[in-house]
Amino acid sequence: MNLHIVALFKFNENYLMEAVELFQILVRETRKEEGCLQYDLIEDKDNKGTFFLIELWESIEHHNRHSGQDHLLNFRTDASKMLVSSTLVYKGFKIL
């Protein structure tokens, strides 16, 4: 069963260029992973510094493997210094 994920990030406005650079690496490398069906970065149109990652994984197991990848671990370390608040992550399965 496919796993859908939406992750919400709120970055300090002073770090927006750096945040986008980090996201570019993360998205590029994640899209190469086995089981990654969708991995898109969306910037909120009304809230500067707010980004969403829209993810679709072939399975929970594929996402679990993603969680240990160097590019994700590096992103988490580097981004943590620039975030205004904790990242919110929503995971679920399509019902309709």
Secondary structure, 3 states (H helix, E strand, C coil): CCEEEEEEEEECHHHHHHHHHHHHHHHHHHCCCCCEEEEEEEECCCCCCEEEEEEEECCHHHHHHHCCCHHHHHHHHHHHCCECCCCEEEEECCCC
